[in-house]
Amino acid sequence: MPSCFYGEQECAEIAVKSLLKDMKGAAAIVARKNLVSEQTELEVKMLHSRESMTNETAETETETDLYSIDIEVSMENLRLTDSTNLYVSDNSRSSISGGFHFQNHGNRSPVSLTNLPRMSESEYMEPLYETFFCPLTKKIMEDPVTIESGVTYERDAISEWINKSDNNREEIICPKSGQKLKSRNLSTNVALKATINEWKERNETARIKAARAALSSATTQDIILKAIEDLNSICLRKPYNKVQVRSIGVIPLLGNLLDNRNRTIRYATLELLRYLAEDDDEEVIAQTIDIATVTRMLSSNHGPIRHASLRLLIELSKSQFLCYNVGAVPGAILMLITAKYRHTDDAFIADKADEVLKSLEKYPSNIKHMAENGYLEPLLNHLLEGSEEMKMEMAHYLGEIVLGPDNVIYVAERVSPILIKMVESGNTLSRNAAFVALQQISSHHPNANTLVQAGLVQIMIEEIITRTMIHDEPMNSKKEAAGILANVLESGLDLENLQVNERGHTLASDYIIFNFIQRIKNSTPEEMNFHLVRILICLMKYPKASSTVTSVIKETDASYNLIELINNPDEELSIAALKLLITLSPFMGHTISDRLCKTKGQPESLIHNPSESPLITEKQAVSATLLAKLPHQNMTLNLALVNKNTIPTIIEQINKIHVSGTRTSRYTSAYFDGLVGALVRLTTTLYDHQILHVVRTFNFTYIFTELLVKTSSDEVQKLSAIGLGNLSNQSVNLSKPPPIKSNKYIKSNLLRRCMSLRSKSEKVPLCSVHRGVCSAEDSFCLIDAKAVERLLSCLHHDNVEVVEAALSAISTLLDDKVDIDKSVKLLIEMQTIQHVLNVVKEHRGNVLWHKSFWLIEKFLSKGGDKSVSDISQDRLFPATVVSAFQHGDVCTREMAEKILMHLNKMPHFANTASFTL
C-alpha cells in the first residue's frame, strides 16, 4: 500500500505495517485451513450445480444440437495434487449466467477448482491472510467494516447479525469476541479494504494468465469450462480486467472454442465474448473471431446457444463498421430474417433478431441484402422517410433486386407516389434511380392500375413529348419513360380515354399519337424506337386510336421507317417493328406490301435460311408470319417473291420441317405456319403466267395435299385447304380438252387393225368432273391428287376454321362450270353426304351452316331419290334446318328454305330464284 494512501495519519500506517508483520507468521496455517474450507464449499456448490443442470438436460433430452457429441470426461485425474497450483475463484461473484449444462457421470468426483496448468514462480498466487476473511461468512471481504469491539466483518453479514438481534430483542454482542456492543456504528476499514483490493488485482492478473494457459493447453473440457467461468467472474468484478484479458491474447483462443463439439463450452464462450464486446470493445472481438461461425449458430437446435449467439451479434452490430462485416457474411442476413419470422414460439429470438437487423440497417448494403431475401420493410421505410441521398440509394437498390410477384405488388402500393415525385422534382441522380425502380415495378402488369392512379401515365408522356433533355445527362430519361409507359399499356388496361395533360388530350388524340410516330426513325436510339413501337402496338388495340395510328402512318414516311427497322441489328427492335406491321396489315396491307418491295433487300430477307443454326428464332417466325398476313392478292409482292427466287427457299424449309420433324424451337410452329401461308398467297394470283409456272413447277397441289394430314398445326391444315380450294377453282380453266382425231389417224388405225397388229393405240384419260385432261400437277385437279378424301377427313376437325376451309375446297367440285351430275355422283360414292350432315350436327354457326346447306342442296337437286332418301333418314337434320330457317342470317335462311322444299317440308314457289355459293 503506497504511503500517500495514509496521508497525515502516520499512526495508521505504522499500525497497518505492524499488523501485516504479525499476520505473516500465522497466516499460512490459517489461510490454508480457510482455503481448504472454501475450496470444499465451492466444490459442493459445483456438484449441486452439475446435478441441477443434469436434471435440466434430462428434461430436454429430446433436444438436438447441430454440434453435439457425447464425450465421457474422466474426473479422476482432476484432483488437487499440489497446493502450489492454487487457482482461487472469486466466490463473491456468480459465474457465467445462462443455461448451459454440465455432464454428471455417475458417482465420479467433481472437478477441483484448483486443478489448472502449473504457473511459473513469478505467477504464484500470493498467500491469503486470516484478516481478509469475514468471521461470519468465512469468505474474503468486499466491504470490510469495524465494529465497537474492534473486530472487522463484511458489512452485509454484520448488518444482518445486528438486525437479527434487534428483531429478537436481544443484546447485541460481537460474534467473535462476545463483547456486548453499545454502538451500532459500522466504520469502513479503509486500510484493510485497500489491502484486499490490491491483493485481488495482483492475483487476478495471475488468474488471467492461468486461465489463458488452461485454454491453450488443457485437453479436458471441464478445465476449459472452469477457465472460461473464471475469466467471466474476473471481468465482471472489474471492467478494466477485460483490457488485460484482451491484451494477453485470450480472445483468439475463445474464437477457436466456437467450433468446439461441446455445446456447453460453445455457450459459455459466446457469453464471455459478449461481455468482452461491451463498452465499445466489439471491434477488437470482431477482428479476432470468425463472425460466420457465430451466425451459423443461429441455426442450432439448442435454444441457449441461439440466444447467446444473438446476444453477441447485438453487441457486435452496435458498431457501424461491424454492421458491414456481419452483413457481408454469406447467409447471415437470411438466417436473421428466418429467425425473426420462423421462431414465433420463441419471443426472445424473434425480438433479438429484429434488434440485430435494425442495427444492420446502419449500412445501406445490408438493407439491399435484406430486400433480396424478402425483408423489404427497411428499404421501403428508408425510401419513404430517409434523406434525399438515402432515398436515391434505396430507389437504386429497388431497381436492382429481383422482386417476387407478391412483393412487387406490395412495393408498388407503398412507394409508387414517392418514386413519381422523385421523377418530377428530384435531381438528376434521384430521377435516374426512380426511373430504374419504376421500370421494374411497371414490368409487373398487375401493378398498372396502381401506377395509373398515382399519375404515372401523365408524367411519362410529359417526359417523352414536352421535357427538354439536359446536356450530358447520364440517362436518357425519354427512353426510360417510354419503356415504363409501354409496360403499363401492355397490361391490357383500357386507357384510350385517359386524359394525359392539362390541355385535355387523351392517349387516342392525334397530337399524342403523331408525337409518338414522328419520333420513330433510324436516328433515334434503338431502345427509344423499341419502346415507341411497343406503345403503338398497344394503341392499335383501341378502336379510335388504331384508326389514328393507321392514318398517320399512311400519310407520312413512318411505314418506310418501320420497314427499315426490320433489318436493324437490334433483334428486339426488329421483332417489334415486324409485329407492328402485322398488326397494321389488315388496315393498310397493300400499302405495306408496295413499300416493302421498294425497300432494298426486301421481301427476300423476310425468309431467313436457318441452315446456320438448327434453332428457329423469333425473328424468323415473325418475318414469315408477316409475309403470310399481308394481302394475298397483292401482285407486286407475289411477283417479288417469284422473281427473287424466294419460293425454292420456302419449300426447302417446309420439307425440312415437315419431313425430318426438326421442331427444336418454341417458334418453329409459327415459322412453319408463315411459310405455308406464303405459298398460299401465290394461289390467289394464278392468272399471272410466272406465278402459274412456279406453282406447277413445284407441284403445290401435292404439297398442300400432304400437309392436310401430316401436320398437327390447325393453321397449316386450314391454309392447306384454302390453297387447294384456290387451285381447284382454276382446274376447269386449266383442264385440257380431249384431242380431236384426224382422218389420217383414223386410216392408220384401220390399217393396223386390218394387219392384225397387236399394238394398241394409247388412250388419254379424261376427268369426268372437269371434262378434259387433268392432272394434279398441271391443272390442280383434286380428284387426280386424291385430295378429296383428305378434305373429307378435315370435316371432323374441332377447329371451325379448318372445317370451313375444307367445305370451301370441296364446294369447288360442284361449281357451275364443272359437270355437276358426275361430280355429285363421285362425291356420293365417297360418302360426302354423311360427312356434311355430321358437320351440321357438330357445329352451330351461320357460316358452316351456310356452306353445308349449299352442298346438301346440290345433292338433293342433282343426286336423285337416293340422295333425298339418305338425307331424309337423318332424324336430327330436319329439325336443324328448321332452326336455321327461323334463327339464321339471310343467306342461311335462303338455303334452309330450299332444302325444306326438297324435303317437302315447305310449299314450292314458281319463281324461286336459284342460289349459288
Sequence and secondary structure as in RCSB ss.txt:
>XXXX:A:sequence
MPSCFYGEQECAEIAVKSLLKDMKGAAAIVARKNLVSEQTELEVKMLHSRESMTNETAETETETDLYSIDIEVSM
ENLRLTDSTNLYVSDNSRSSISGGFHFQNHGNRSPVSLTNLPRMSESEYMEPLYETFFCPLTKKIMEDPVTIESG
VTYERDAISEWINKSDNNREEIICPKSGQKLKSRNLSTNVALKATINEWKERNETARIKAARAALSSATTQDIIL
KAIEDLNSICLRKPYNKVQVRSIGVIPLLGNLLDNRNRTIRYATLELLRYLAEDDDEEVIAQTIDIATVTRMLSS
NHGPIRHASLRLLIELSKSQFLCYNVGAVPGAILMLITAKYRHTDDAFIADKADEVLKSLEKYPSNIKHMAENGY
LEPLLNHLLEGSEEMKMEMAHYLGEIVLGPDNVIYVAERVSPILIKMVESGNTLSRNAAFVALQQISSHHPNANT
LVQAGLVQIMIEEIITRTMIHDEPMNSKKEAAGILANVLESGLDLENLQVNERGHTLASDYIIFNFIQRIKNSTP
EEMNFHLVRILICLMKYPKASSTVTSVIKETDASYNLIELINNPDEELSIAALKLLITLSPFMGHTISDRLCKTK
GQPESLIHNPSESPLITEKQAVSATLLAKLPHQNMTLNLALVNKNTIPTIIEQINKIHVSGTRTSRYTSAYFDGL
VGALVRLTTTLYDHQILHVVRTFNFTYIFTELLVKTSSDEVQKLSAIGLGNLSNQSVNLSKPPPIKSNKYIKSNL
LRRCMSLRSKSEKVPLCSVHRGVCSAEDSFCLIDAKAVERLLSCLHHDNVEVVEAALSAISTLLDDKVDIDKSVK
LLIEMQTIQHVLNVVKEHRGNVLWHKSFWLIEKFLSKGGDKSVSDISQDRLFPATVVSAFQHGDVCTREMAEKIL
MHLNKMPHFANTASFTL
>XXXX:A:secstr
  GGGTTT HHHHHHHHHHHHHHHHHHHHHHHHHHHHHHHHHHHHHHHHHHHHHHHHHHTTT   TT        
GGGS   GGG     TTS    S       TT     TT S    GGG      GGGB TTT SB SSEEE TTS
 EEEHHHHHHHHHHHHHTT   B TTT  B S    EE HHHHHHHHHHHHHHHHHHHHHHHHHHHH   HHHHH
HHHHHHHHHHHH THHHHHHHHTTHHHHHHHHTT S HHHHHHHHHHHHHHTTTTTHHHHHHHS HHHHHHGGG 
S HHHHHHHHHHHHHHTTSHHHHHHHHHSTTHHHHHHHHHHH TT HHHHHHHHHHHHHHTTSHHHHHHHHHTT 
 HHHHHHHHHS HHHHHHHHHHHHHS   HHHHHHHHHHHHHHHHHHHHHS HHHHHHHHHHHHHHHTSGGGHHH
HHHTTHHHHHHIIIII    TT SS HHHHHHHHHHHHHTTT   TT B STT  BTTSHHHHHHHHHT STTS 
HHHHHHHHHHHHHHTTSHHHHHHHHHHHHHSTHHHHHHHGGG S HHHHHHHHHHHHHHHHHHHHHHHHHHHTST
TTTGGGS  GGG SS  HHHHHHHHHHHHS TT HHHHHHHHHTT HHHHHHHHHHHHHH    STTHHHHHHHH
HHHHHHHTT TTSHHHHHHHHHTTHHHHHHHHHHS   HHHHHHHHHHHHHHHHTHHHHSB      HHHHHHHH
HHHHTT          BTTTTBB  TTTT  TTTTT HHHHHHHTT S HHHHHHHHHHHHGGG TTS HHHHHH
HHHHTTHHHHHHHHHHH   HHHHHHHHHHHHHHHHHSHHHHHHHHHT SSHHHHHHHHHHHS HHHHHHHHHHH
HHTTSS   TT      
